[in-house]
Amino acid sequence: MSETAEKHWVKLAELDEVPEEGVLGVETDDETPIALVRSEGEIYAVRDECTHAEVRLSEGEVEEGTIECWLHGSCFDLCTGNPLNPPATKPVATYDVKIDGDDVLVSLDKKNS
């Protein structure tokens, strides 16, 4: 079975709802906060909660493959979820994304935790 067939994909937005070099905060049916981020032409999905201060990352700035927490300035790599500077020391959860027509689909199986 292929990797795609094993995953459960959920539509979280339409492609035009995610701003260029920006972020759209959404919640899943089970109220998991997800930040859909468009950076450098790619769409990423990360848990919409800073691992340092538990505030919404979707309120932060997006730049060159990173998202910055608005409260204390920690930046996270959108591919890996790893923090790039303090005060955050733990990675944010990342999720696989695929585009199906105009739909942004996310697999809620975490790539990392």
N, C-alpha and C positions, 0 to 999 in steps of 0.2 A: 504494500500500500504506500502511496506517495505521501510526503510530508503534508501537502495541502489537504489530502483526503482525511488525514488523521486529526486535523485541527477543526475546531468549531469556530466558524466566522460569524461575527455580528456586525450588522450595518450600524455605524455610529454617526454618520453624517454624509452629506453630499459633497463632492469635490469642491464645488464653488463656495461652500461655507467656510473652508479653511483658508484664511488670508495668506497672501504671498508674504514670506518671511514673517509669519505670525502664527498665532495659536488660537484654537477653539477649545474651550473647556466643555466637556460633556459628561454625563453619567450613564452607566449601564443600567439594565433593568434591576440589578441587585445593588444599585447605588454606588458602584465603584467609580471614583472620579478618574477620568482619563483626559489627558491633554493631547489633542491632535495638533501636531506642529508641522508646518511647511517651512523647510529651510533648504536653500540651494536646489530647489526643484523637486525635492523628495518629501514624502509625508511620513512622519514618525508618530508613534503612540507611546506615551509614558504615563505613569501614575501621576495624577494631577495633585501631588502633595510633596512638598520639600521634605527630605528626610531629616533635616535639621530642626525646622521650626513648625512643621505641619501646616503650612499655608499653601494656597493654590499657586502652582507654577504657571498656570494659564494667565496669571496677571503679570507675569514677568516679560522680559525682552528676549527675542530670538535673534541669534546672529551666528552665521557660519557654522551650522551644525550643533549649536548649543542653545540651551535655555537657561536664563538667569533668574534666580529667585529674587523677587522684588524687595523682600524684607531685609535680608542680610547680605545679598550679593553672591551667594554660591552659584556657580555655573555647573550644569550637567551636560555630558556628552549625550546627544540624542540617539546615537547608535548603541552605546553600551550602558547608558544610565550612570556611568561613573562620575563622581564629583571631580571637578577640575581645580577647585580651590576651596579653602575653608570659608565658613565654619562647618559646612556639611562634610561628613566623612564616610557616609554610607551611600551606595548607589540607589537611584530611584528605579523602580520596576519598569521594564520596557516590554513592549508587545509587538508581535508581527503585524504588519499592515499589508493589505493588497487592495488594489483599485479594480473594481468591476464596473465598467462603463463609467457612470458618474458617481457610483457609490464608494464610500470609504469603508472598508471592512477591516475589523480588528479581531485577531485571535486572542481571547482573554487568558490563554495559557501563557504565563509569564516566561519571557526569555531569560530574565534574571529576577532575583527577588531582593 
